[in-house]
């Protein structure tokens, strides 16, 4: 039997399609979604719903190509959307089936929107009672937080100039110009310059407060962070110490929780890199713990060789040298606390081809402070892959349910026995071969998510809620029903959308694992091809293509392989 590989040459199109026919919940704080007449399923394949970003567009995907005249990516003469509260904007055809309403400015945060889609203007023959389709969505509630990373010396010859780095993080996308109004700094009555770098996600904004002056006398400067430009109730000021040039000292010590635990010790001066810090920096309770030290400008990081939890005392002794060779004169002592990492999951690696090994069809991911996860698998049928690639890239999810079906929804216990292992990132490999029957040539989209009741993070018990009230905030575990999960109950097919978005609660800090809001939209997904074949494709300047196929497990070249090329 010959082997077959499907090669798709496709354009990268990023589309955020959300589809959901009806959602209900006993909690009034959950998202309320307008029930859509199932009869529209014959004409509409997907539409924007649920909770969306304030910078998202409103989209409709028809089940068939529009037969009228159109110009792609140009504003239409006709208006097809009425949005309440009122939103100005224009409609655009993205392709023959996708119509998009683009607001002229960002949507309001934490706002419920009702939409009338005038489908009768597009399909004149549609029954009279279906001339207007009503649906709804909600935008996320905006909030913000900030992180100060400490001061760094920029002038390593005289040590007279410093800068402070920090990060503003917003729950939803924010306008860069408004973000730059949230931070100000002042030293001796003079405003300090603030420089910005904005990440492409529009929620992470890094700033640098520059030209902090250090003199013969100790001083300080003030930093103020205000949420007023974003209409967020947040206002905080801090005074940052600036030591004198004569005073080489330790400024602060605290725990950094990342992929590795470490204690970050911040000095007033850059530290000499080539010196042995063992014995000069010590941590109590650590008789059986060794530390690895790294130096970066003013910062020393101490990495323990085992996972720690609880309160520890950091001591720094005289003898530590700055970059100019001067010794630290005074000892430093401070308590630091190693806390649990926040519950989460993340993918391992970047590949999407999953070979079948002797250990099975293994899908690896990492988790922390979770005792279980929810796994959902959607199969994109081999015969539908060319249609899938018309509207999505190979690892995308646009219009997913038009070309695939949910074949698995299951809670998976992680079986992590040690409490210390629960508190650190741990790799788990799901054997998909035991969960689903894989078919060569198909694409499988695997989504891993988690609920609040799977968390092992230490949260204080809320004694103000009784057991009945608390259950309103826990998304129930529902059995897999192919009819419901694939939309057949409504004659309706949608796009890829995280289940936990449906259970959104506007009840607390988005970054607090003890808040229900934390568990909204924290899924990971990856498309995989169950195959032992690897492919290299190179295209020359003359248009010819060189194709090579090898066995992924042995790296040996393969023969007798059928190759199909699609434009």
Secondary structure as UniProt FT lines:
FT   STRAND          3..8
FT   TURN            28..29
FT   HELIX           38..42
FT   STRAND          44..47
FT   STRAND          51..52
FT   TURN            54..55
FT   STRAND          58..62
FT   STRAND          81..84
FT   TURN            85..86
FT   STRAND          89..93
FT   STRAND          98..103
FT   TURN            109..110
FT   STRAND          112..117
FT   HELIX           119..121
FT   TURN            124..125
FT   HELIX           128..130
FT   STRAND          133..139
FT   STRAND          144..153
FT   TURN            156..158
FT   STRAND          161..170
FT   HELIX           176..179
FT   TURN            180..181
FT   STRAND          183..187
FT   TURN            188..189
FT   STRAND          190..191
FT   STRAND          194..198
FT   TURN            200..201
FT   STRAND          204..213
FT   STRAND          219..226
FT   HELIX           228..230
FT   STRAND          235..242
FT   TURN            245..246
FT   STRAND          250..257
FT   STRAND          261..267
FT   TURN            279..280
FT   STRAND          281..283
FT   TURN            284..285
FT   TURN            287..288
FT   STRAND          291..296
FT   TURN            297..298
FT   STRAND          299..304
FT   STRAND          310..316
FT   TURN            318..319
FT   STRAND          321..322
FT   TURN            323..324
FT   STRAND          332..338
FT   STRAND          344..347
FT   STRAND          353..354
FT   TURN            358..359
FT   STRAND          362..368
FT   STRAND          372..380
FT   HELIX           382..384
FT   HELIX           385..391
FT   TURN            394..395
FT   TURN            398..399
FT   HELIX           400..402
FT   STRAND          404..413
FT   HELIX           419..422
FT   STRAND          426..431
FT   HELIX           432..435
FT   TURN            440..441
FT   STRAND          443..449
FT   HELIX           452..454
FT   TURN            463..464
FT   HELIX           467..471
FT   TURN            472..473
FT   HELIX           482..485
FT   TURN            486..487
FT   HELIX           488..490
FT   HELIX           499..503
FT   TURN            510..511
FT   TURN            513..514
FT   HELIX           516..519
FT   TURN            520..521
FT   STRAND          524..530
FT   STRAND          533..539
FT   TURN            541..542
FT   STRAND          545..551
FT   TURN            552..554
FT   STRAND          561..566
//
